[in-house]
Amino acid sequence: SIGSLLGPAVCGALVVWTDPAWVIAIDAGTFLASALFLAGVRTSSAKNAVREGESFAEQLRHGWREFSSRTWLWSLLAYTSLACTFVLGPVMVLGIAFVGGKENGAAQWGTVMAAQGVGSLLGGLVGMRVRFRRPLLASVFCTFGLGAFAALLALRAPVYVLVVGSLLSGAGFALLHILWTSSLQADVPSDAMSRVSAYDGVASVLSMTVGYWWAAPAAAEFGAAPLLW
């Protein structure tokens, strides 16, 4: 969350002060640094060992059985995937077009996204302090801040108002992540956790990719504001 606070702010400033190509180069370098760190990770062989003789296809089937047998898991993942495809992806694309295209737009959009980082910190604090009687139901409502942010973009609200919407969106998604992850840890067996999480990861990345892909052509056809509404 601290990274999501500092990253957009620093990035917006760098885009203003330097060539954007340098910012992309720095971004690429962080992935190399991540790979180097991951290469040094050592795991205990007992807990994480693959079952002897189990093929990759069998591992996938095992993970799918654990994933598909839990209605709460696949239904909530379907809901959040739809939210990413039809709301979060378009909001990111059209938000950049609305705000980033203005004078000093890079710095302004960086401020809006930094507010999302502040919201993530606040959502994390709520997740640490509050115990929800029905955490999965609460996690559904956590996405509503994103809807508010989309509405503010449709209204072409000034940046200081967008900051509030971005903060609410960030807080909601951080809290959703905490509720979702803790529910996984409580209900999914440890030997299936990585495989179930893999299906979660594929759905999340795929839904965001589709959301990024369809937003601009749809906005060109129907208008950005109606699409956001």
N, C-alpha and C positions, 0 to 999 in steps of 0.2 A: 504493500500500500504506500509506503514511503517512496518507493521507486516510481509508482504511478503518479505521485504528487510532484516529485522533482523532475522526472523525465520530460513531460510535455512542456513545463516551464523553461527548462534548459534548452530543449529542442526549439521552441518558439524563438527564444533569444538568439540561438545560433543561426537560425534561418535568416533572421533580420540582419545579423552582423556579418555573416559569411555567405559563401555560396551554398545553396541547398545540397549540392552534390557532396560536400564535405559531411553534412549531417547524415546522409544516407551511408557514406563510407564508415562513419563512426558506428552507426546502427549495425552494419554488417560485421564490424569488428567485435561487437558485443556477443554475437553468435559464436564467433571463433573462441572468445574467452570462455563462454559457457561450455563449449565442447571440451576445452582443455580441463576445466574443473571437473566435468562429468567423467572424463577419462581417468581421473584419480580416485573415483569413488570405489570403495571396496565393500562388498556385502557379505553377510554371514552365509555360508553355503548351506547350512541345515534348514533354515526357515524358508529360503527363497529358491531351493533346488527344484528344478523341473522333474516331474515324476519320471522315473526310469522308463525309457522306451516310448515315451509319449511324443507323438509327432506334433508339428506346428498346427496342422488341421485339427487334431484332437484337442490341443490347447484352446483353439478358437471355439470349438464346440462346447468344451467345458465352461468357458467364460460366457458363451451365449445362453447355456442352460441356467446358469446362476442369474444372468441379467434378465432373461425373458420370464423367469418364474416369479419375479417380484413386480406386481402391478404398479405399486407406488413408484418404482424405479424407472421403468420404461415410460410410464405415462407422464411423469414430471419431466423426464428428459425430452420427451416429444414436445411438451409445452414450452420449455426453455429454448429448444431448437427452433420452434416456430417464432418465438420472440426474437431470436437472433436473425432469422431469415427475413422476417417481415418488418422488424422495427429497428433493432440495433444496427444491422448492416446499413440499411438506407439512411438512418440518422447520422451515422459516421460519414457516409459519402456526401449527403446533401448538406450536413453541417459544415463540412470543409468548403463546399461550394458557396454557401451563404456567407460564412464568416471569413474564411481564408482568402476569398477572392477580393476582399476590400483592401484599402490602404492599411498597412500594419496588420493585415489579416492573420499572418502567421503568429505574431505575438498574441493577438486576441484569442485565436483558437487554442494556442498553448495555454492561455489563462483558463479558458473554459475546461480544457481537459485536466489541468492541474486541480481545478475544483472537484473534478471527479475523483482524483486521488485523495483530496481532503475528505470527501464523502466516504471513500473506502476505509479510511482510518476510523471515522465515526461509526460506520457499520460494523467494523471489527470490534470496537469498544462495546457496542450494544450486544454483539454476539457473545462477548466474554461475560457480560453482566446479567443479561436477561435469559431466563429459562422459559421456553415456550411450551405450553401444554400440547399443542399440535404443530410441531415445527415444519412439517411438510406443507400444511395449509398456509402457514405464515410465509413460507418461502415463495408461494405463488404471488402473494400480495407484494413481495419485495420487488417485483418487476414493474410495479405501477409507476414508480418514479421515472422510468424510461419513457413511459407513455406521456407523462407530463413534459418531459424534455422535448419529445417529438412535437407536442402541441405548441410549445414556446417557439420552436424553430419555424413551424408553420405560420405563426403570427409574426415572424421576423422580429422577435423581441430584441431589445438592445443587449449588448454583451453582459452587462451586470445582472440582467435578469436570467440570461442563459447560464450564468455561473451558478445560480440557485438551482435551476433545473438539473444541471450536470452534477451538482453535489448530491441531490436527492437520488439521481440515477446511480451514482457510484456507491452511495450508502446501501441502497437496496441490493445491488449485485454482490457487494462484499458480504452482507448478511446472508443472502441466498447461498453463497458459496460455503459459508460456515455451516449453515443448517444442512445443506446437501452432503457435505463431506462427513459431518458427524453422523448423519443417518446412514451413510455407506459403511462407516467404520463400526457402527453398532449392529448392523444387520447382515453384512456380507462376510462370509468366512475369510480369514486372513490369506489362505492359500489361493483364493479366487479374486482377491482385491485388485491386483494389477490388471487382470484380464477384464474384469468388469469396468474398471477405470479406463481401459483402452477403448471400449465401446463408447463410453462417455466422451472421451477425447475426440474420437473420430466424428461423432455426431456434432460436437461443438464446432470443430474446425470446418466441417463440411457446410454446416448451416451458415456460419459467418461468411464463407466463401461465396455461397449462393446469394446471400444478402448484399454483398459488395457488387456482385456481378449484375443483378437485375435492376438495381436502384436507378442508375443514371439513364438507361434506355427508357424505363417506365416514366421517369420524371420528364424526359424530353417529349414523350408521347402525351402524357396526361397533365403535366405541370407538377412542380415540386411540392407546392403547398397542399394540393389535394392528396398527393401521395402520402405526405406526412400525416395528414388528418386520418 
